[in-house]
Amino acid sequence: MDRRSVTRLPRAFSALVLLSCALLVASGQESHPNECEPEQMSLCYGEYHIILWRLKGQTDGGVSNEDISEQCSKLKAKVECHQRIARCPEEARKKFSRQERGYEALRDLFCDANAARDYFTAASCQAGEKFIPCNERHMEGVTPENTKDPTCKLAEAAIQCYETAFTPACKLPLKSAKAALLKGEEAVMSLAGCDRSAAPFLAPGKLLVAAGALVLLRWASV
């Protein structure tokens, strides 16, 4: 694997995460009376997949047990806006039942140390020189001008390119790595309210890390 390709991706990915965080923080500073509005609820659930992607941007699956345990505790406590959503009318919350399941899936992933380690190991088993061109093909035409939130396309591209970029030196066999990775990507797609789930991609393949790098740079430059 080209080490330079691998290290470039997390740096760019980190830039995307920082940009996303900035947007979420700015949005979160709006008055609380609007927090039950669909747009505000979407932004709130979006804070969770940032947690996953931030750690995913680390190289070589270098996520420690302490990182996993810390995030488990934070997810159990819920972010502040999510705590307030519990006070929203039931009708408003029903519309975000899929996002709530995505939160639960992400929480369960981090609170199962073995599953979390397998996920991050699987995420690191990619050759950047293979993943980048595959991701570019799947993300063709996706720009800040025509796509408000690239999360769904990023997750789909990550999944579809996983087999192509998979490295035989991975500690997990391909079948196990794909299954481990899908747990995280399914949670992301649910949190983002994507039209599709990760399940249909089981056969073709999957993944992200490098995908975020390129697309996020486009968003950062706008």
Secondary structure, DSSP 8 states (H G I E B T S, - for coil): --HHHHHHHHHHHHHHHHHHHHHHHHHHTS-GGGTTSHHHHHHHHHHHHHHHHHHHTSGGG---HHHHHHHHHHHHH--HHHHHHTTS-HHHHHTTHHHHHHHHHHHHHHTSHHHHHHHHHHHH-B-HHHHHHHHHHHTTT--TTT-S--HHHHHHHHHHTHHHHB-TT-SS-HHHHHHHHHHHHHHHHHHTT-SS-SGGGTTT----THHHHHHHHHHHT-
